[in-house]
Amino acid sequence: LLLLLLGTAAATRAPLPPLIAALTEAASRGASSFTIPRGDYHFGDTLIDIHSLVNFSVVAPGVTFWFSRGGGLRLFDCWNLRWSGSHPSAPFVIDYDP
């Protein structure tokens, strides 16, 4: 279990953002990887739960996920999951936006 929560305010429980929905749909179709296009993604105080990614790779070069207080990314029941940027000069970053 990986847990990243920012702050203590109540998080928003909303449908998965389209990008995350596409990622989970790719995994459920049997894809072995998913590439997130380079850029900044702002999720506000949304708490994103991702379940059951198995033998899966997320490639996210130069991607930053921005959350505000109460938001975050949680992974449940995932194994052999690789989530990375492609190079040290293009990392995958999760950050907090006050």
N, C-alpha and C positions, 0 to 999 in steps of 0.2 A: 504494500500500500504506500503510495506516494501522496503526500498531502501538502498543498501549498495554499494557505489561506492568508489573506492580508487584512489585518485589522479585526475588530470585534463587532462591527455593526452587522445587523441582520442582512444576509445576502438575498439577492433576488433569485427566485426559482422560476425560471422561464424555459420555454422550449430551447433546444440546443441552437446556438448560432449556426447559420448556414454552413460556414466553413467546417465546424466540428461535426455537424450532421453529415456532410459529405465524407469526412474522414471515417466515421463509424459505418456509413453505408458501404464504403469501399471495403472495409474489413469484413463486413457481413456477407459481401459478395464473394469473398475468398481471395481478394487481392493481398499481396504480401507486403505492399508498401503504399504510401501516400505522400505526395510532395505538396507542401504548402508554399505558394508563391511568396517571394521576397516582399517584405513590407511590414508595416505596423498595424496591429489588430487591436482595437479598443473594445473591451468587454464590460467596462464599468464595474458595477458591483455584482455582476452575474457570477454565480457559483456553477462551474462547469464540471459535471460528473461524467467520466468516461468509464465504461465497463467492458471487461472481457476482450481486451486486445491480446491476442495470442500469436506468437511467431510473426510479429508485425513490426514494420519500420516506418517511422515518420521522419521524413527528410525536410528540414526547415531552415535552409541557408539564408541568413540575413533577416530572420523573422523575429519580431518582438511582440509578445502578448502583453498588453497593458491592462491592468485591473485597478479599480479603486477600492477603498476600504470595504471589506466584507466579501469581495470577489476572490476567485481563485480557480485553480485547476486541481481536480482530484481524480486519481486513477484507482479503480477497484478491480480485483480479480484479473490482473494483467500479468502475463509472464512472457519471457523472451521478447520483450518490447524494447526497441531501440528508438530513441527520440533525439535527433541531433541536427546540428547545422552541418554544412559540408566541409568547412574549413575554419581554422581559428580566426581568420579575418572576416568570416561571415557566420557568426555563432547564432544559435537559437537562444533567445533571452525571454525570461518572464520578469516583468517589472511592475512597480507600483506607481500610479499616477495620482498624486494628491489632489 
